[in-house]
């Protein structure tokens, strides 16, 4: 019915599963398939990335206005 249904899965995992990336830095994250591919058809996955606002006092003082948590949902 053209609705998205998200569920926990263990067919694809990220390495490392959780990482803190400092501002203006890069981090390589590998996506690893742990299950064999389907015999017929295909499976669809999405990667969900959360960008959390800074929690330390110095960063919060430097930014004026709202601090938002951003969520990116990307097809894999």
N, C-alpha and C positions, 0 to 999 in steps of 0.2 A: 504493500500500500504506500510505497514511496516514503517510508519512515525509517529512520536510523535506529538500530538497536545495538547498543554497546554492551559487551560482556567481557569479563576477565578471561584471559587465555594464556596458554603457556607454549604455543606453537612458535612464536617469535619473541625473543627476549633482547633487551638492550644490554650492552656491556660498555661502560659501567651503568648499572640501573639508576643511579642517582649521582648527580654531580653539581657542584657549585662552580660557575664560570665567572671569573672576575670581569668587570667592564672592559670592553675593547680587547678581549682575549678570545681564543678559539679552543674548542675541545672536540676531539674526534670521538664519536660514539658509533659503535658497531651494532648492527642489527643481525641477530643470528637466528636462523630457522632451526628449531630443535625437533620438529616433527617431519616425517617424510611428506613429499608433495602429494596432493590428492590423486587418486587413480584416474578420476575423470572430473572435468570441470575445473574450477578455480576457487580459491578462498580469498576473501577481501579482508584487509586489515587496515587499521588506522593507528597512527602514532599520536599520542597526546602529550604535548609539551606544556608545562606550566612555568611561566616567568613570574617569580615572586618579587614583591617590592622589598627594598632593603629594610632590615629591622634594626640596624645599629643607629645610634643617635646622630652620628656625624652625617651620614648619608641622608637621613630624613630631614635634617636641618638645612642641607644644601638645596634640596628640591622644594620649590614652591608649588602649591596646588595639590591636586589629588594624587594619591599613590594607588595604582591599580594592579591587580593580579591579572596577567594576560594568559590566555589559554589558546594554544594552537593545535588544531586537529588536522593532521596531514594524512592523505592516503598513502599506503605503502604498496 
